[in-house]
């Protein structure tokens, strides 16, 4: 695990943040290569909408977990 990864979540978490970021960047590149600027803008907006919906779904569970601490 790289030093950057250790500082992201700590050694014990088992997550390699740098690797995860690189994998996501690669996936996004593959999905958007060949798109026009307008198509990429639409893609980003669509992904942002999906992300906001997911956050809204997770908010109650996150609030409950936070209150339990």
C-alpha positions as CSV (number, residue, x, y, z in Angstrom):
1,X,0.0,0.0,0.0
2,X,1.4,3.4,-0.9
3,X,2.0,6.2,1.6
4,X,-0.7,8.2,0.0
5,X,-3.2,5.4,0.4
6,X,-2.2,5.0,4.1
7,X,-3.1,8.6,4.8
8,X,-6.4,8.3,3.0
9,X,-8.0,5.7,5.3
10,X,-5.2,4.3,7.4
11,X,-3.4,1.0,7.0
12,X,-6.0,-1.1,8.7
13,X,-8.8,-0.2,6.4
14,X,-7.6,-2.3,3.4
15,X,-8.5,0.4,0.9
16,X,-6.0,1.7,-1.6
17,X,-7.3,5.1,-2.4
18,X,-4.8,5.9,-5.1
19,X,-5.6,2.7,-6.9
20,X,-9.3,3.3,-6.6
21,X,-8.9,6.9,-8.0
22,X,-6.9,5.6,-10.9
23,X,-9.4,2.9,-11.7
24,X,-12.3,5.4,-11.6
25,X,-10.3,7.8,-13.9
26,X,-9.7,5.0,-16.3
27,X,-13.3,3.9,-16.4
28,X,-14.5,7.5,-16.9
29,X,-12.0,8.0,-19.7
30,X,-13.1,4.8,-21.5
31,X,-16.8,5.9,-21.2
32,X,-16.1,9.4,-22.5
33,X,-13.4,9.0,-25.1
34,X,-14.6,10.1,-28.5
35,X,-17.4,12.3,-27.0
36,X,-17.7,16.0,-27.9
37,X,-17.5,18.6,-25.2
38,X,-21.3,18.9,-25.1
39,X,-21.6,15.1,-24.7
40,X,-19.0,15.1,-21.9
41,X,-20.9,17.9,-20.1
42,X,-24.1,16.0,-20.4
43,X,-22.3,12.8,-19.1
44,X,-21.0,14.7,-16.1
45,X,-24.4,16.2,-15.3
46,X,-26.0,12.8,-15.6
47,X,-23.4,11.3,-13.2
48,X,-23.9,14.2,-10.8
49,X,-27.7,13.5,-10.7
50,X,-27.1,9.8,-10.0
51,X,-24.7,10.7,-7.2
52,X,-27.1,13.2,-5.6
53,X,-29.9,10.6,-5.7
54,X,-27.6,8.0,-4.1
55,X,-26.6,10.5,-1.4
56,X,-30.3,11.1,-0.7
57,X,-30.9,7.4,-0.4
58,X,-28.0,7.0,2.0
59,X,-28.7,10.1,4.2
60,X,-31.1,8.4,6.6
61,X,-28.7,5.6,7.3
62,X,-25.7,8.0,7.7
63,X,-27.7,10.1,10.1
64,X,-28.7,7.1,12.2
65,X,-25.1,5.9,12.3
66,X,-23.9,9.3,13.3
67,X,-26.5,9.6,16.1
68,X,-25.5,6.2,17.4
69,X,-21.9,7.3,18.0
